[in-house]
């Protein structure tokens, strides 16, 4: 089986090798995807390795699309995932997943209005 890479900027790329890879994987302590400084690669990444901080997910007005998936894995004790409850400009982001231990993970899906989290803890 060839290696398949997923990139927010280049789409799917097939090459020699093995596996399915997120070429935009993000490894960080904290990241605000709703900020104007967030890049397309950061917003489009499927996998986020989150340290001791908050990952704030973005709204549809900031590029989130219905069905978009984020897999967030914690490497520290105090990781947290925040999302906006609506697409309103005055909405305030709130916690949707507390990742309190290393190896805790959340799989988040954008439903067109907000991010929904499934949570797995060790």
N, C-alpha and C positions, 0 to 999 in steps of 0.2 A: 504494500500500500504506500502511495506517495505521501510526503509531508504536505499538509494543508495549513496554510497560515491565513488568519483573519486579521485584516487591518481596517481601521476606520477610514483611512484615506485611500487605500488601494483595493479594498474588497478582498475576495478570495484569491490566493496565490498558491499554485501547485508547484512543488519542486521535489527533487530527489530527497529521500530521507523517510522518516516515519512520524506518525502522530498528527494531532490537530493542535495548533498553537495559536494563542492570542498574541500577535506581535505587538500589541499596544498594552500588554499587562502593566499595571501601575503598582509600584511599591512605594508606599509613603506613610507618614505618621498622620497626616491630616490633609484633606483636600476638599475644597468647596467647588463642586461642579456647576453651581449656580452663579459663580463669579464671572465677571466679564473676561478675566484672565485665563479661565479654563480653556484648554485646547480641545480640538476635535478628537485627537487621540485619547485624551483623558476621558472625555464624554463618551466616546465610542468603545472604550475598553470593556471587555466582558469580565475580566478578572482584576480584582484589587486586593493586594496584600496590605492590610492595614495595621499600622503600629499603634502606638499609644495616642489616639486622637479621634477626631470625628471626620467621617466621610459624609458630606452633605450632597445628596442627589439633586439633580436639576429638574425643572418643570418642562412642559412641552414648549413653552415660549422661549426656552433656553436650549432646545434641541432634543429633549427626550421624546421618544416615539412609542406608540402603543405596541406592546410585545417586547420591548427592549429588556434585556436580561443583564443583571449584574451579579457576580459571585464575589462575595467579600469574605476573606479569611483573615482572622486576627492573629497577630504574632505577640500581642501583649495583653495585659489585664484590663485595660480601660478603653477599648475601642468601642465606638458607637456609630450607628448609621442613622442619619436624619433625612427626612423627606418633607415636602410641602403637602398638606392635605388636599389642596386644590390648586388650580392653575391661576388663581387670582393674584394680582400684582401685590396685594397687601397680605398675602398668606405668610404665616410664620412656620418655619421648618421645626419639626418635632421628632423625637427619637422613635424609630420603628424597629430597631434591633440593638440590644445591648450585648456586645461580645465581651464578656467579662473574663475570659480565660484564653490563653494561647490555644490555637487550633479551633476555637469556636468559629462558626461560619453562618452566613446568611445568604440566601438566594433571593434576590429582589427582582420583581417584574413590574414594569410600568403599565398600568391598565388604561392609559389615556387621560387620566385625571391625577392619579397619585401613584406612588410606588408601594407595592404590597410585598411584605417580607415573609419568607418561610425561614425558620431559624433552627439550626442544629447546634446543640452544645455538647461538649464532651463530658 
